[in-house]
Structure formats: C-alpha cells, structure tokens
Amino acid sequence: MGLGGHRIDLHGLYPDQVDFVLSPVLEGAYNTGQTEIIIIHGKGEGVLRQAVQQVLTRHRHLILSIERGEELL
C-alpha cells in the first residue's frame, strides 16, 4: 500500500491511553484487509514507543511485520 496507508498520530497521549486508541485501529485494519499502518509516537523519552510496542506484542496475531521508521528532526 506504500505510504498511502493509515496514519495514526499518538503525540499528546498518555501511555495508558495508547491501547484504547491503537487496538481498535489494528483490529479495524485487519478486518478490512488494510496492509499498512503508520504509527507516529514521537521521540521524547520513549514512553509512548514502549506503550506502542506492548500493544503490538498483544496483537501479534494481526501483524505480519513491524518496521521502524526513519527518525525525523
């Protein structure tokens, strides 16, 4: 699907909100045959990245692969 995939920006969320926001997106993408989701979590101290990784691990049955994006300034 290239970069035309679904983008979800998690900036501004607290780590305990990530599952509530991201899980339905993953499930919806799987159910509709969407092949790519771009998850934006920012740099910071990595707290959101860790929360995203936990959600992705729990939904591993829905995911074919995970690629880390390039860091932007």
Legacy VTK file of the C-alpha trace (Angstrom):
# vtk DataFile Version 3.0
C-alpha trace
ASCII
DATASET POLYDATA
POINTS 73 float
0.000 0.000 0.000
3.024 2.280 0.249
2.856 5.491 2.243
-0.818 5.815 1.444
-1.587 3.601 4.443
-3.493 4.666 7.514
-1.571 7.062 9.767
-2.224 7.381 13.459
-0.502 10.107 15.444
-0.216 9.368 19.148
1.505 12.629 20.126
-0.048 14.075 23.253
-1.412 10.792 24.561
-0.502 9.333 27.914
0.949 5.817 27.790
-2.164 4.350 29.433
-4.282 5.732 26.554
-2.316 4.037 23.765
-4.066 0.663 23.993
-7.515 2.279 23.968
-6.647 4.244 20.794
-4.392 1.824 18.910
-6.109 -1.543 19.446
-9.293 -0.632 17.517
-7.165 0.733 14.663
-5.202 -2.526 14.416
-8.337 -4.655 14.565
-10.153 -2.477 12.027
-7.221 -2.588 9.623
-7.047 -6.361 9.903
-10.799 -6.764 9.365
-10.781 -4.552 6.256
-7.651 -6.045 4.715
-5.553 -2.922 5.173
-1.903 -3.834 4.816
-0.094 -0.883 6.348
-0.465 1.409 9.338
1.975 4.173 10.141
2.157 4.823 13.878
3.659 8.140 14.947
4.684 8.333 18.584
7.457 10.926 18.636
10.880 10.755 20.230
10.844 12.067 23.781
11.962 9.586 26.413
10.458 6.613 24.571
7.500 6.151 26.907
4.911 6.153 24.114
7.135 3.915 21.961
7.219 1.369 24.786
3.434 1.528 25.155
3.041 1.034 21.375
5.388 -1.968 21.469
3.326 -3.524 24.259
0.111 -3.121 22.243
1.749 -4.530 19.108
3.017 -7.519 21.067
-0.500 -8.265 22.357
-1.865 -8.044 18.798
0.916 -10.065 17.179
-1.680 -12.381 15.591
-2.832 -9.424 13.434
0.629 -8.259 12.341
2.804 -9.643 9.556
5.823 -7.421 10.177
6.985 -4.346 12.033
9.442 -1.856 10.604
10.931 1.052 12.474
10.548 4.306 10.568
13.255 6.814 9.994
13.739 9.490 12.579
12.755 12.965 11.505
14.145 16.142 13.004
LINES 1 74
73 0 1 2 3 4 5 6 7 8 9 10 11 12 13 14 15 16 17 18 19 20 21 22 23 24 25 26 27 28 29 30 31 32 33 34 35 36 37 38 39 40 41 42 43 44 45 46 47 48 49 50 51 52 53 54 55 56 57 58 59 60 61 62 63 64 65 66 67 68 69 70 71 72
